[in-house]
Amino acid sequence: MTTAAVWITRTEPAASRLVDACRDLKLTVLAQPLLSIEPLKQSLPDECFDLGVCVSVHAARLLAGRCDLARRWVCVGEETARALASSLGIATACVEHPEEATSEGLVAMLKEQLHPGETVVLACGIGGRGLLEAAIQAEDCTLSRLELYRRRKVRLSAVPEARVVEIASAQALEALVASPWDKRRAVVVASTRLADLAATKGFENVHNSGGAEAHRVAATLAAIARDR
């Protein structure tokens, strides 16, 4: 069984960024995803929407070359904005994102920017809480949901002997519940919502990094790993 200070469970390319950030802090790291990403085979719409909303790096990469899909773009966070700009072939400055890299932060920004009657395309994966959809429709906008991928659980017969594990989504948390991970061991999550959810799932040692950006999560992981 592999021993490491930190177990990184997120998918690529975010996993590599977090691994690098952890190694910069002199942590021993093992990257073993709890989920896999499966792109869906479908054609993108031909129409041009008033606004494009992208919720993940995975969705951003699957929009390659389609800058004509929307007149303006917003994303959930800085990393997704960079990925979307690269995928669409536009300047990063053309993609807006909230300072708080969460769905709640994006909802707050959308409430200030949306106008009744606008058309919005939501680039995402299958599933989710429906928070963004409800916020967009509450502004009397026409929403088209563009599901580009699905997440699947990775079956693990064993888990790393790590001091702390990071979890980036509710789906990953569900996969951790199904794994042999000891719920008394430390878990780092990226938001208050995930921290509350982890507590309801029986995890006893939950820490909130206050955002999903690699530097925030790595700093929280380092503080925990070195304090044990």
Residue, then its C-alpha position, 0 to 999 in steps of 0.5 A: m500500500t502506498t504511503a504519502a502525506v497527501w492523497i489527491t483525488r481530483t481529475e486531470p488537469a486540476a490534479s497535476r496543478l495541485v500536485d505541483a503546488c503540494r510539492d512546492l510545499k515539500l509534501t509527498v503526494l499521491a494522485q489517485p482519482l476517485l472519478s473518471i471523466e467520460p465525454l459525451k458524443q453530441s454536436l454543439p448548437d449552431e446558434c449564438f447565445d447572449l451568454g455562455v456559462c462554463v462550470s468546469v475545466h472539463a466543459a471548457r476543454l470540450l468547447a474547443g474552437r467554439c468562441d462563436l457559441a456565445r457573445r460573452w463568457v463567464c466561468v466559475g473560477e480563474e482556472t476554468a477561465r484560463a482553460l476556456a480562453s485557451s480552448l476558445g482561442i480568446a484572451t483570458a481577459c474576455v472571460e469573467h469569473p467571480e472572486e469566490a470560485t464557487s457556484e454561489g459566487l457565480v450566482a451572485m455575479l450572474k444576478e448583477q449581469l443578466h437581463p430579462g430575455e437574454t439567452v444563456v447556454l450552460a456548459c456543464g456535465i450531467g448532474g449537479r445541484g441545479l443552483l445555476e439553472a434556478a438563478i438564470q431562470a429567475e432572471d427571466c432568461t432562456l436557458s439551454r443546458l449543454e451537458l458535455y461529459r459525465r463523471r463515473k466512480v473509480r473502483l478502489s480496492a485500497v486507498p493510500e496510507a495518506r495523512v489527509v485527502e482532498i475532495a473537490s466535489a460532492q461526487a468525489l465525496e460520495a466515492l470516498v464514502a464508498s472507499p475504505w478510507d477511515k472517516r476519522r482521518a483528515v479530509v480537505v474540501a473546497s467550500t462550506r457546502l462540501a464541509d457540511l455535506a462531509a459532516t453529514k456523511g460521518f467524516e470527523n476531521v473536515h477542513n475547508s480550504g475556502g476555495a478550489e484553487a491549487h494554492r489554497v488547497a495546497a496550503t491547507l493540506a500542508a498545514i494539516a499534514r505537518d501538524r500530525 
